[in-house]
Amino acid sequence: MEEILIHDDETLDDLQLNGINLIQKREAFRFGVDAVLLANFAKVKNGARVIDLCSGTGIIPFIIAGKTGAKSITGIEIQKEMTEMASRSVVFNNLEQRVNFINRDLKDLKFLSGLDKADVVTVNPPYKLRNSGLVNPDDKNAIARHEIMCTFEDVVMAAKAVLKHSGRLFIIHRPDRLVDILCTMRKHRIEPKQIRMVHSNCTKAPSMVLVEGQNNGGAFLKWLPPLYIYDLEGNYTRELNEIYGK
């Protein structure tokens, strides 16, 4: 089965999580610590329905499947090749009853509105504005990093279309986009509820930000303690080791 599901230009990576493995392209976009942090930041209850937007390799759905009792986890990804690869990871891990991937443009709000409503939406969106440097619109890595196929507002509108009335949205993004993030969420009535800054270490400015919002929630924002990835010796902090199950 492994020979059939994994192509020559791909790798099979052990997530060290309940035996779950992920198929990834050797040369294309591969998941990083940001996806792992987001999957662990999301609060997913037993029996929950989860939708992951901009799903890419499917890393976030697979971590959530391994760490939570979510009943249904759906990844939505515009790149057909990525969706097909993630679907093979589902088969490899025998998760067909819980995890699935859909090749669709998240700007198709009519389609999204027809899906079963989600308790939780996660999204690790493209961070960079479309006009930030020269970009090849056909480059798969560029699509993952730049707002080529969708803007942040498109992402929020998609989340709004699939969330239950009080459902939760969990995002990881860049701190320099924080004003855009909060204003856009509130514009579409997904109220920011919690923010956590992510730092490389305690001497560095934050490089990422985690944001939780509630669909149709009331106005109340809580700042969480900062999350540090490395200690001053360059080793993972205790919290990062716990997140990675070490």
KAZI-V855646 format. One record per pair of residues at least 24 apart in sequence whose ideal C-beta (glycine too) atoms are under 7 Angstrom apart, sorted by the first residue. I is the first residue (numbers start at 1). J is the second residue. Records with the same first field share a line. If there is no record, write none. Layout:
I = J + J
//
This chain:
5 = 88 + 91 + 92
15 = 62 + 63 + 66
16 = 245
17 = 63 + 66 + 67 + 245
18 = 66
20 = 62 + 65 + 66 + 93
21 = 92 + 93
22 = 57 + 58 + 59 + 62 + 89
23 = 85 + 88 + 89 + 92
24 = 57
28 = 140 + 141
29 = 56 + 140 + 141 + 144
31 = 56 + 57 + 59
33 = 229
34 = 124 + 172 + 208
35 = 59 + 60 + 124
36 = 63 + 243
37 = 172 + 198 + 210
38 = 122 + 124 + 170 + 172 + 210
39 = 63 + 64
40 = 243
41 = 170 + 210
42 = 120 + 122 + 170
43 = 168
44 = 68 + 70 + 120
47 = 71
48 = 119 + 120
49 = 116 + 118 + 119
50 = 118 + 119 + 120 + 122
51 = 76 + 118 + 121 + 162
52 = 76 + 122 + 123
53 = 106 + 121 + 123 + 155 + 158 + 159
54 = 123 + 124 + 125
55 = 86 + 101
56 = 82 + 144
57 = 82 + 85 + 86
58 = 86 + 89 + 101
60 = 122 + 124
61 = 99
62 = 89
65 = 95 + 98 + 99
71 = 98
72 = 98
73 = 98 + 99
74 = 100 + 102
75 = 101
76 = 102 + 104 + 106
77 = 101 + 103
78 = 105 + 106 + 149
79 = 140 + 143
106 = 150 + 154 + 155 + 158
107 = 150 + 154
109 = 157 + 158 + 161
112 = 158 + 161 + 162
113 = 161
115 = 162
117 = 162 + 163 + 164
118 = 162 + 163 + 164 + 167
119 = 164 + 167
120 = 167 + 168 + 170
121 = 159 + 162 + 163 + 167 + 169
122 = 170
123 = 155 + 159 + 171
124 = 172
125 = 152 + 155 + 173
127 = 173 + 174
152 = 180 + 181 + 184
153 = 184
156 = 184 + 185 + 188 + 190
157 = 188
159 = 190
160 = 188 + 190 + 215
163 = 215
164 = 215
165 = 215 + 216
166 = 214 + 215 + 216 + 217
167 = 215
168 = 212 + 213 + 214
169 = 213
170 = 212
171 = 211
172 = 208 + 210
173 = 209 + 211
174 = 208 + 209
175 = 206 + 209
178 = 209
181 = 211
185 = 213
189 = 215 + 216
190 = 214 + 215
191 = 217 + 218 + 219
192 = 221
193 = 217 + 220 + 221 + 222
194 = 222 + 224
195 = 221 + 223 + 224
196 = 224 + 227
197 = 226
198 = 227 + 229
199 = 226 + 228
200 = 229 + 230
201 = 228 + 229 + 230 + 231 + 232
202 = 228
//
